[in-house]
Amino acid sequence: MTPINSDTKPSWAQQLALYTERRVLTLLALGFSSGLPILLVFGTLSFWLREAGVSRTSIGFFSWVALAYGIKVLWAPLVDRFRLPLLARLMGRRRSWMLLSQLIIMVALAGMAYSDPQTQLVQLALFALSVALASATQDIVIDAYRIEAAPVRLQGALAAAYMMGYRLGMIMAGAGALAMAAWAGSDLGYDPLGWQTAYLCMAGFMLVGVLTCLLLHEPDVDLRNQASSQALHREQLIAAGRSPRAASALSFMYSALVAPFLDFFTRFGKQALIILALIACYRISDVVMGVMANPFYVDMGFSKSQIATVTKVYGVIMTLVGAALGGVLVSRFGTTRILMLGAVLAATTNLMFALMTQFGPNVQLLTVIISLDNLSAGIATAAFITYLSSLTNVAFSATQYALFSSIMMLFPKFLAGFSGVAVDAFGYAPFFIATAVIGLPVLWLIWRVDKAVPSAEHQAPS
């Protein structure tokens, strides 16, 4: 995993100038649209549920709604290959799926807004599941668009810009939603009107993604080799005695479901399993801890406005710094070192949450922790997105990247479902320490992948 274009390393000024590219700025807006929904079915939702009196154990299990992000690989081949009737002709393959998923998110968020967890918990869960499924679909399309829209030299900047937008979307769905709920309802204590207003506003903010989608150009991808392979496979099936209709269906299924995975394992061989293990474990510390972060704030006695203010000011600043710095650091020092740095920072910030349990609701300490958490997340995720993009063949971009991002979230999200049980049994401090410890094997996996696959960036066709 050597630095991209390491032979002709650009200057710091040239690297920073990449952030002014139109395609990079586009990814900032799409990142916002992608990052907005996830907290609304994860961290912010857990705050809402806890304030409404839902038990921590139930909140932990409720977080399994977000497993949709971990199984999106199941329908990624459909998104990758199927052209939506009418919409695809008007907008193109990628943009049509993007717009459809964004509209569904908006409708489902409005449905969540009108569901009270004290009396309509099942209804709220169904709308939350709809948001998660549509949001995961949007991620599939945006990831594919990002990989297809620019050459390799821009991928680091695209990943960083996407991460900036993503974190800003998360901050809007976190701090922004809490501030709106406090303003429209009550700062301390449960008020359904506040949460209804907040979620309706979040549905409105999805218009950022909708408008960006309408202004985009469909990426120009040469799929002639893929089409030729599918046609050849169809002719072979007909020659073997299949009917033309059956041959067409089977060749499409092979091209959509088998070829993307076969391509990945062919390129990386036995080392593919090590790569997948790293992908599955890289974010385990922050994902498992993340479910209990907002319930922890509630139980510690912080108000919605305190959390919102700290996150909105310092969180935004450190997010922008972390994401931009991550993109530049990857280009300057290579993927491996920054992946290592990100893993260490994730574990360290979790230990700082354990420290907070000894000091009570200290706003100054909270500011330091949230600032460092956003900084480290920006650095780590920019590096990780760049690495995952480098593994992807542009001919199967949506399906292969969905495989990687599904594996990235599936195990951590499943484990996070038991976070409430762990806190109820052992308390917050041991839980936060444990989430830091379970991230340590990631360091060994990064070293192992670097040793086994030293030039991963160059194995995926650009």
KADAJO-V731574 format. One record per run of one state. SS is the DSSP state (h for helix, s for strand, l for the rest). FROM is the first residue (numbers start at 1). TO is the last residue. If there is no record, write none. Layout:
ss->[SS,SS]
from->[FROM,FROM]
to->[TO,TO]
This chain:
ss->[l,h,l,h,l,h,l,h,l,h,l,h,l,h,l,h,l,h,l,h,l,h,l,h,l,h,l,h,l,h,l,h,l,h,l,h,l,h,l,h,l,h,l,h,l,h,l,h,l]
from->[1,6,9,12,21,22,41,43,52,56,71,73,82,87,92,93,114,121,150,152,185,192,206,207,216,224,240,244,269,271,282,284,301,304,334,335,357,363,391,394,417,419,427,428,438,441,453,456,459]
to->[5,8,11,20,21,40,42,51,55,70,72,81,86,91,92,113,120,149,151,184,191,205,206,215,223,239,243,268,270,281,283,300,303,333,334,356,362,390,393,416,418,426,427,437,440,452,455,458,462]
